[in-house]
């Protein structure tokens, strides 16, 4: 009976893994179960079965919390996670295939079932070995409860976990309501697009590089790769007669949900959850897309990762959206990556040259998206890219993601190699195709997951501002945006401004007086 109680107590302490602070040694839930089994002898079996099912669900949520922490750098929030189930499934089957994704889900279910079975066996064993009745039971229970109130080593992890989720639900709902009220009560001037006459004849390109975070320079594991790449990029751009400044911006997210970072930059609002994203899109509120439409630009989105219907995209107000199918790629997909960045840049340049009006474009580049395998070479002959069939020669290249991801160190190596590829391609594009009337931003959408950065890493991303016209780059090194300076290396000692400052900065520097 003592062994069963100790093991059951160990299971009941598992929710503490998802909570801050030190874990207790004794779970109050174990005392409550012990007490109930004594006083409800006719209901023992039913009670144990009910509790085992509830606790299996609890363990499943604890596993989900661990996955969320490793993916997004935050704890589980059921209020937010329910809306991400479709995205999670899409990511799983894109990387692992349908069979692999189903196996992952079955494994999680089997873990929950195993925990329920073990909980039930321990509970029933404990019930069969309970000889204590009457006054000794009351005295023992009172003594243990008194001990629980007097020592930090006794706690209620399951109750604390449930209370924490309840608190998160209330807080998230209140924050969402406050954001909705803020948008609804904004002054009329804030609800109107604003022209940027200083950029009226300039192509403006926002190119988001997936997972391009500041850890690439501040982490000793990645600096030996990214540092030389950025030095090479500086030489390449200088030889092409281009001016570059580099800084950092703080992203509202980490590890995933890139669209939240994109909208924070475009809207000038802090979009840190799916609820804020949907709330913003449901309001008639302007973004840089509207600003550049008013300025006279042809606005377009190049979205190679969009493979299904994207109704939210229509709410942005782009003149044209080019998803995977619209981009006309005829080469192979590389796991989650539908097409390599070099093809995306190549196709965008074709679209840009075919558009007589100035262009405002958002590019969502995805070669540096997990699972970071395979890493393709950069083709020197851009004219050979065509419709992408040239990439057929690398179909099936590299090992399967399931194999790679068994070794976290090798995953990290592939991550920085993917970033290196993305920057090599972007630098090659800029040095070849940027004209005098182009302003190019190459920026990260968010830091990679904590598995790559480690816990408590900065959420800053790197931003490069590139143009053949030095006057277009000059405002970014004026000191108004912290962390920016000439060249391709940001100030690693200065935290970046939040992403939602970007729109207001552009309007101030290039907008109407």
C-alpha positions as CSV (number, residue, x, y, z in Angstrom):
1,X,0.0,0.0,0.0
2,X,2.8,2.4,0.8
3,X,4.5,1.7,-2.5
4,X,1.2,2.3,-4.4
5,X,0.7,5.6,-2.5
6,X,4.2,6.8,-3.4
7,X,3.8,5.9,-7.0
8,X,0.3,7.5,-7.2
9,X,1.7,10.6,-5.5
10,X,4.4,10.8,-8.2
11,X,1.9,10.7,-11.0
12,X,-0.1,13.5,-9.2
13,X,3.0,15.7,-9.1
14,X,3.4,15.7,-12.9
15,X,1.3,18.8,-13.4
16,X,3.9,20.8,-11.5
17,X,6.2,20.4,-14.6
18,X,3.9,22.9,-16.4
19,X,3.9,25.4,-13.5
20,X,6.5,28.0,-12.4
21,X,8.4,27.6,-9.2
22,X,9.7,24.5,-7.4
23,X,7.6,21.4,-7.4
24,X,6.2,20.0,-4.1
25,X,7.0,16.6,-2.8
26,X,3.5,15.6,-1.7
27,X,0.3,16.2,-3.7
28,X,-2.8,17.1,-1.7
29,X,-4.7,15.2,-4.4
30,X,-3.1,12.0,-3.1
31,X,-4.4,12.7,0.4
32,X,-7.9,13.5,-0.9
33,X,-8.0,10.3,-3.0
34,X,-6.8,8.3,0.0
35,X,-9.5,9.9,2.2
36,X,-12.3,9.3,-0.4
37,X,-11.3,5.6,-0.9
38,X,-11.7,5.1,2.9
39,X,-15.1,6.8,3.1
40,X,-16.7,5.6,-0.1
41,X,-16.0,1.9,0.0
42,X,-19.0,1.1,-2.3
43,X,-17.8,3.6,-4.9
44,X,-14.1,2.8,-4.9
45,X,-13.9,1.2,-8.4
46,X,-16.1,3.8,-10.1
47,X,-14.2,6.6,-8.4
48,X,-10.8,5.2,-9.4
49,X,-12.0,4.8,-13.1
50,X,-13.4,8.4,-13.1
51,X,-10.2,9.9,-11.6
52,X,-7.9,7.9,-14.0
53,X,-9.8,9.2,-17.0
54,X,-9.6,12.8,-15.7
55,X,-5.9,12.4,-14.9
56,X,-5.1,10.9,-18.3
57,X,-6.6,14.1,-19.9
58,X,-4.4,16.1,-17.5
59,X,-1.3,14.3,-18.5
60,X,-2.1,14.9,-22.2
61,X,-2.4,18.6,-21.5
62,X,0.9,18.5,-19.7
63,X,2.5,17.0,-22.8
64,X,0.8,19.6,-24.9
65,X,2.3,22.3,-22.6
66,X,5.8,20.9,-23.1
67,X,5.3,20.9,-26.9
68,X,4.0,24.5,-26.9
69,X,6.9,25.7,-24.8
70,X,9.4,24.1,-27.1
71,X,7.6,25.5,-30.2
72,X,6.5,28.9,-29.2
73,X,8.4,29.8,-26.1
74,X,5.3,30.1,-23.9
75,X,3.1,27.8,-21.9
76,X,-0.1,26.2,-22.9
77,X,-3.1,28.5,-23.2
78,X,-6.2,26.5,-24.2
79,X,-8.0,29.7,-25.1
80,X,-5.5,30.2,-27.9
81,X,-4.5,26.7,-28.8
82,X,-8.0,25.5,-29.8
83,X,-7.8,27.9,-32.8
84,X,-4.4,26.4,-33.9
85,X,-5.4,22.8,-34.2
86,X,-5.7,23.0,-37.9
87,X,-2.3,24.7,-38.3
88,X,-0.7,22.0,-36.0
89,X,-2.2,19.2,-38.1
90,X,-1.0,20.9,-41.3
91,X,2.5,21.3,-40.0
92,X,2.6,17.7,-38.8
93,X,1.5,16.1,-42.0
94,X,3.5,18.5,-44.2
95,X,6.7,17.5,-42.4
96,X,6.0,13.9,-41.5
97,X,3.4,12.8,-44.0
98,X,-0.1,11.7,-43.1
99,X,1.1,8.3,-41.7
100,X,3.8,10.0,-39.6
101,X,1.3,12.6,-38.3
102,X,-1.3,10.0,-37.4
103,X,1.4,8.0,-35.6
104,X,2.4,11.0,-33.5
105,X,-1.3,11.5,-32.5
106,X,-1.7,7.8,-31.7
107,X,1.5,7.9,-29.6
108,X,0.1,10.7,-27.5
109,X,-3.2,8.9,-27.1
110,X,-1.4,5.7,-26.1
111,X,0.6,7.7,-23.5
112,X,-2.6,9.0,-22.0
113,X,-4.2,5.5,-22.0
114,X,-1.1,4.1,-20.3
115,X,-1.2,6.7,-17.6
116,X,-4.9,6.1,-17.1
117,X,-4.3,2.3,-16.8
118,X,-1.4,2.8,-14.3
119,X,-3.5,5.3,-12.3
120,X,-6.4,2.9,-12.1
121,X,-4.2,0.0,-11.0
122,X,-2.5,2.0,-8.3
123,X,-5.8,3.4,-7.0
124,X,-7.4,-0.1,-6.9
125,X,-4.3,-1.5,-5.2
126,X,-4.4,1.3,-2.7
127,X,-8.1,0.7,-2.0
128,X,-7.6,-3.0,-1.4
129,X,-4.9,-2.3,1.2
130,X,-6.7,0.2,3.4
131,X,-7.2,-1.3,6.8
132,X,-7.4,2.0,8.7
133,X,-10.9,3.1,9.7
134,X,-12.6,5.4,12.2
135,X,-10.7,7.7,14.5
136,X,-7.1,6.8,13.4
137,X,-8.1,7.8,9.8
138,X,-9.4,11.2,11.0
139,X,-6.3,11.8,13.1
140,X,-3.9,10.8,10.2
141,X,-5.8,13.0,7.7
142,X,-5.9,16.0,10.1
143,X,-2.1,15.6,10.7
144,X,-1.3,15.5,7.0
145,X,-3.5,18.5,6.2
146,X,-1.8,20.5,9.0
147,X,1.5,19.5,7.5
148,X,0.3,20.7,4.1
149,X,-0.5,24.1,5.4
150,X,2.8,24.5,7.2
151,X,5.3,23.3,4.7
152,X,6.1,24.3,1.1
153,X,6.8,20.7,0.2
154,X,3.1,19.9,0.0
155,X,0.9,21.4,-2.8
156,X,-1.9,20.8,-5.2
157,X,-0.3,20.7,-8.7
158,X,-3.5,19.5,-10.5
159,X,-5.6,22.2,-8.9
160,X,-2.9,24.8,-9.6
161,X,-2.7,23.7,-13.3
162,X,-6.5,24.0,-13.7
163,X,-6.5,27.4,-11.9
164,X,-3.6,28.6,-14.1
165,X,-5.5,27.7,-17.3
166,X,-8.6,29.4,-15.9
167,X,-6.6,32.6,-15.2
168,X,-5.1,32.5,-18.7
169,X,-8.5,32.2,-20.2
170,X,-9.9,35.2,-18.3
171,X,-6.8,37.3,-18.9
172,X,-6.7,36.5,-22.7
173,X,-10.4,37.2,-23.1
174,X,-9.9,40.6,-21.3
175,X,-6.9,41.4,-23.4
176,X,-8.8,40.6,-26.6
177,X,-11.7,42.8,-25.5
178,X,-9.4,45.6,-24.6
179,X,-7.8,45.4,-28.0
180,X,-11.2,45.4,-29.7
181,X,-12.2,48.5,-27.8
182,X,-8.9,50.2,-28.6
183,X,-9.6,49.7,-32.4
184,X,-13.2,50.6,-32.2
185,X,-12.5,53.8,-30.2
186,X,-9.5,54.9,-32.3
187,X,-9.8,58.5,-33.6
188,X,-11.0,59.0,-37.2
189,X,-7.5,60.0,-38.4
190,X,-6.1,56.6,-37.3
191,X,-8.8,54.8,-39.3
192,X,-7.7,56.4,-42.6
193,X,-4.8,55.3,-44.8
194,X,-1.9,57.8,-45.2
195,X,0.1,58.3,-48.3
196,X,3.9,58.1,-48.5
197,X,4.7,60.7,-51.2
198,X,8.5,60.3,-50.6
199,X,8.1,56.7,-51.8
200,X,5.6,57.5,-54.6
201,X,8.0,56.4,-57.4
202,X,9.8,53.6,-55.4
203,X,9.3,49.9,-55.4
204,X,9.0,48.9,-51.7
205,X,9.6,45.2,-50.8
206,X,9.0,43.6,-47.4
207,X,10.8,40.2,-47.6
208,X,10.2,38.1,-44.5
209,X,12.9,35.4,-43.9
210,X,11.4,32.6,-41.9
211,X,12.9,32.3,-38.4
212,X,15.7,34.8,-39.0
213,X,16.3,35.9,-35.4
214,X,19.0,37.7,-33.4
215,X,20.2,34.5,-31.9
216,X,22.0,33.8,-35.2
217,X,24.5,36.4,-34.0
218,X,24.3,36.3,-30.2
219,X,24.5,32.5,-29.9
220,X,28.0,31.1,-30.1
221,X,26.6,28.0,-31.9
222,X,25.4,30.1,-34.9
223,X,27.7,33.1,-35.1
224,X,30.5,31.2,-36.9
225,X,28.1,30.6,-39.8
226,X,26.0,33.8,-39.8
227,X,28.8,36.2,-39.0
228,X,30.8,35.4,-42.2
229,X,27.6,35.3,-44.3
230,X,26.8,38.9,-43.2
231,X,30.3,40.1,-43.9
232,X,30.1,38.5,-47.3
233,X,26.7,40.1,-47.9
234,X,28.2,43.6,-47.0
235,X,31.0,43.1,-49.6
236,X,28.5,41.9,-52.2
237,X,26.1,44.8,-51.7
238,X,28.9,47.3,-51.7
239,X,30.4,46.0,-54.9
240,X,26.9,46.3,-56.5
241,X,26.7,50.0,-55.4
242,X,24.0,49.4,-52.8
243,X,23.7,51.0,-49.4
244,X,22.6,48.9,-46.4
245,X,21.7,49.5,-42.8
246,X,20.8,46.8,-40.3
247,X,19.0,46.8,-37.0
248,X,16.5,44.7,-35.0
249,X,12.8,44.6,-34.2
250,X,11.0,42.8,-31.4
251,X,8.6,40.2,-32.7
252,X,5.4,39.4,-30.7
253,X,5.9,35.7,-31.2
254,X,8.5,32.9,-31.3
255,X,8.8,29.6,-33.1
256,X,5.7,29.9,-35.3
257,X,2.5,31.8,-36.3
258,X,4.5,34.0,-38.7
259,X,1.4,35.8,-39.8
260,X,1.2,37.6,-36.4
261,X,4.6,39.1,-37.0
262,X,3.7,40.1,-40.6
263,X,0.5,41.8,-39.5
264,X,2.3,43.6,-36.6
265,X,4.7,45.2,-39.1
266,X,2.0,46.0,-41.6
267,X,-0.7,47.3,-39.2
268,X,1.3,49.2,-36.6
269,X,-0.6,47.2,-33.9
270,X,0.8,44.6,-31.5
271,X,-0.7,41.4,-32.9
272,X,0.5,38.7,-30.4
273,X,-2.3,36.1,-30.7
274,X,-4.7,34.6,-33.2
275,X,-7.5,36.4,-31.4
276,X,-5.9,39.8,-32.0
277,X,-5.2,38.8,-35.6
278,X,-8.9,37.9,-36.2
279,X,-10.1,41.0,-34.3
280,X,-8.0,43.3,-36.4
281,X,-9.1,41.8,-39.7
282,X,-12.7,42.1,-38.6
283,X,-12.3,45.9,-38.3
284,X,-12.0,48.5,-41.0
285,X,-8.5,49.5,-40.0
286,X,-5.7,50.6,-42.4
287,X,-2.3,48.9,-42.9
288,X,0.7,49.7,-45.0
289,X,-1.1,48.0,-47.8
290,X,-3.8,50.7,-47.8
291,X,-1.1,53.4,-47.4
292,X,0.8,52.3,-50.5
293,X,-2.4,51.8,-52.5
294,X,-3.3,55.4,-51.6
295,X,0.3,56.4,-52.7
296,X,-0.4,54.8,-56.1
297,X,1.5,51.5,-55.7
298,X,0.4,48.1,-57.1
299,X,0.2,45.9,-54.0
300,X,0.9,42.2,-54.1
301,X,1.6,39.4,-51.8
302,X,3.9,36.5,-52.7
303,X,3.0,33.6,-50.5
304,X,4.5,30.3,-51.5
305,X,3.4,28.6,-48.2
306,X,-0.3,29.2,-48.9
307,X,-1.6,26.0,-50.3
308,X,-5.3,26.2,-49.4
309,X,-8.0,28.8,-49.5
310,X,-6.9,31.9,-47.6
311,X,-10.0,34.1,-46.9
312,X,-8.1,36.3,-44.5
313,X,-5.8,37.3,-47.3
314,X,-8.6,39.0,-49.2
315,X,-9.2,41.2,-46.2
316,X,-5.7,42.7,-46.4
317,X,-6.7,44.5,-49.6
318,X,-3.8,43.4,-51.9
319,X,-4.4,44.0,-55.6
320,X,-3.1,40.4,-56.2
321,X,-2.1,37.5,-54.0
322,X,0.2,34.8,-55.5
323,X,0.0,31.6,-53.5
324,X,1.7,28.3,-54.3
325,X,-0.5,27.6,-57.3
326,X,-0.4,31.1,-58.7
327,X,3.4,31.2,-58.6
328,X,3.5,28.5,-61.3
329,X,6.3,26.4,-59.7
330,X,6.8,23.1,-61.6
331,X,9.6,21.7,-59.4
332,X,9.4,19.4,-56.4
333,X,8.4,20.4,-52.9
334,X,11.1,19.9,-50.2
335,X,9.2,18.6,-47.2
336,X,7.2,21.5,-45.8
337,X,8.9,24.0,-48.2
338,X,6.7,24.1,-51.3
339,X,9.4,25.9,-53.4
340,X,12.9,27.1,-52.7
341,X,13.5,30.8,-52.0
342,X,15.5,31.3,-55.1
343,X,12.5,30.4,-57.2
344,X,10.3,32.8,-55.2
345,X,12.7,35.7,-55.7
346,X,13.0,34.8,-59.4
347,X,9.2,34.7,-59.9
348,X,8.8,37.9,-57.9
349,X,11.2,39.7,-60.2
350,X,9.2,38.6,-63.2
351,X,6.1,40.1,-61.6
352,X,7.8,43.3,-60.6
353,X,9.1,43.9,-64.1
354,X,5.7,43.2,-65.6
355,X,4.0,45.8,-63.5
356,X,4.2,49.4,-64.9
357,X,3.2,51.1,-61.6
358,X,5.5,51.1,-58.5
359,X,5.1,48.0,-56.5
360,X,4.6,47.4,-52.8
361,X,5.1,43.7,-52.1
362,X,5.2,41.3,-49.2
363,X,7.2,38.2,-49.7
364,X,7.0,35.3,-47.2
365,X,10.1,33.3,-47.8
366,X,10.1,29.7,-46.5
367,X,13.3,27.9,-47.2
368,X,14.4,28.5,-43.6
369,X,11.2,27.0,-42.2
370,X,11.5,23.8,-40.2
371,X,12.4,20.9,-40.7
372,X,15.4,22.6,-42.4
373,X,16.2,19.7,-44.7
374,X,17.4,19.5,-47.4
375,X,19.6,22.6,-47.9
376,X,19.9,23.5,-51.6
377,X,22.8,25.1,-53.4
378,X,22.3,28.6,-54.8
379,X,22.2,28.6,-58.6
380,X,24.6,31.0,-60.2
381,X,22.6,31.2,-63.4
382,X,19.2,32.8,-62.5
383,X,18.1,32.7,-66.1
384,X,18.1,28.8,-65.9
385,X,15.5,28.8,-63.1
386,X,12.5,29.1,-65.5
387,X,9.4,27.4,-64.1
388,X,11.4,25.6,-61.4
389,X,11.9,22.3,-63.1
390,X,15.7,22.8,-62.7
391,X,15.2,21.9,-59.0
392,X,14.1,18.4,-59.9
393,X,17.7,17.2,-59.6
394,X,17.5,17.7,-55.8
395,X,14.2,15.9,-55.3
396,X,14.6,13.4,-52.5
397,X,17.9,15.0,-51.5
398,X,18.8,14.8,-47.8
399,X,17.6,12.5,-45.0
400,X,14.0,12.4,-43.8
401,X,12.9,14.9,-41.2
402,X,12.0,12.1,-38.8
403,X,15.6,10.9,-38.9
404,X,17.2,14.3,-38.6
405,X,15.0,15.4,-35.6
406,X,16.2,12.5,-33.5
407,X,19.4,14.6,-32.9
408,X,18.8,18.1,-31.7
409,X,22.4,19.2,-32.3
410,X,22.1,18.2,-36.0
411,X,18.8,20.0,-36.2
412,X,20.5,23.2,-35.0
413,X,23.2,22.8,-37.6
414,X,20.6,22.5,-40.3
415,X,18.8,25.5,-39.0
416,X,21.7,27.9,-39.4
417,X,22.6,26.4,-42.8
418,X,19.0,27.1,-43.9
419,X,19.3,30.7,-42.7
420,X,22.7,30.9,-44.5
421,X,21.0,29.7,-47.8
422,X,18.1,32.2,-47.4
423,X,20.5,35.2,-47.0
424,X,22.8,34.0,-49.8
425,X,19.9,34.0,-52.2
426,X,18.4,37.3,-50.9
427,X,21.9,39.0,-51.2
428,X,22.3,37.6,-54.7
429,X,18.9,38.9,-55.8
430,X,19.6,42.3,-54.3
431,X,23.0,42.7,-56.0
432,X,21.6,41.6,-59.4
433,X,18.2,43.2,-59.6
434,X,17.8,46.2,-57.3
435,X,17.3,49.4,-59.2
436,X,17.7,53.0,-58.2
437,X,14.0,53.3,-57.3
438,X,13.8,50.3,-55.0
439,X,13.7,50.0,-51.2
440,X,14.2,46.5,-49.9
441,X,13.6,45.2,-46.4
442,X,14.9,41.8,-45.5
443,X,13.7,40.9,-42.0
444,X,12.9,38.0,-39.8
445,X,9.3,37.2,-38.8
446,X,10.3,35.7,-35.5
447,X,13.0,33.8,-33.6
448,X,13.1,30.0,-34.1
449,X,11.7,27.7,-31.4
450,X,13.3,27.4,-27.9
451,X,14.8,24.1,-29.1
452,X,17.0,26.2,-31.3
453,X,17.6,29.4,-29.3
454,X,17.4,28.0,-25.7
455,X,15.0,29.3,-23.1
456,X,14.5,33.0,-22.4
457,X,16.2,34.2,-25.7
458,X,15.4,37.6,-27.0
459,X,12.5,37.7,-29.4
460,X,14.3,40.3,-31.7
461,X,14.7,39.6,-35.4
462,X,17.3,41.1,-37.7
463,X,16.3,43.7,-40.3
464,X,18.3,44.8,-43.3
465,X,17.4,48.0,-45.2
466,X,18.9,48.0,-48.7
467,X,18.7,50.5,-51.6
468,X,20.8,51.9,-54.4
469,X,19.6,55.3,-53.2
470,X,21.4,56.3,-49.9
471,X,18.7,58.8,-49.1
472,X,16.2,56.1,-48.6
473,X,18.4,54.3,-46.1
474,X,19.5,57.3,-44.2
475,X,16.4,57.7,-41.9
476,X,17.0,54.2,-40.5
477,X,20.4,55.3,-39.0
478,X,19.1,58.6,-37.7
479,X,18.8,57.1,-34.2
480,X,15.0,57.1,-34.0
481,X,14.9,53.3,-34.3
482,X,17.2,51.7,-31.7
483,X,19.8,49.2,-32.8
484,X,20.1,50.3,-36.4
485,X,23.5,51.2,-37.9
486,X,25.2,51.2,-41.3
487,X,26.3,47.8,-42.7
488,X,24.9,44.3,-42.3
489,X,25.5,43.8,-38.6
490,X,23.0,45.0,-36.1
491,X,23.8,46.4,-32.7
492,X,23.7,43.2,-30.6
493,X,23.7,45.2,-27.3
494,X,20.6,47.3,-28.0
495,X,17.1,45.8,-27.9
496,X,15.0,46.5,-31.0
497,X,11.8,48.5,-31.1
498,X,8.6,46.5,-31.2
499,X,7.5,45.5,-34.7
500,X,4.4,47.6,-34.5
501,X,6.6,50.8,-34.5
502,X,7.6,50.1,-38.1
503,X,4.5,51.5,-39.9
504,X,4.5,54.7,-37.8
505,X,8.2,55.2,-38.5
506,X,7.7,54.8,-42.3
507,X,4.8,57.3,-42.2
508,X,6.8,59.8,-40.2
509,X,9.9,59.5,-42.5
510,X,8.3,59.2,-45.9
511,X,4.7,60.3,-45.4
512,X,2.9,63.7,-45.7
513,X,4.0,66.4,-43.3
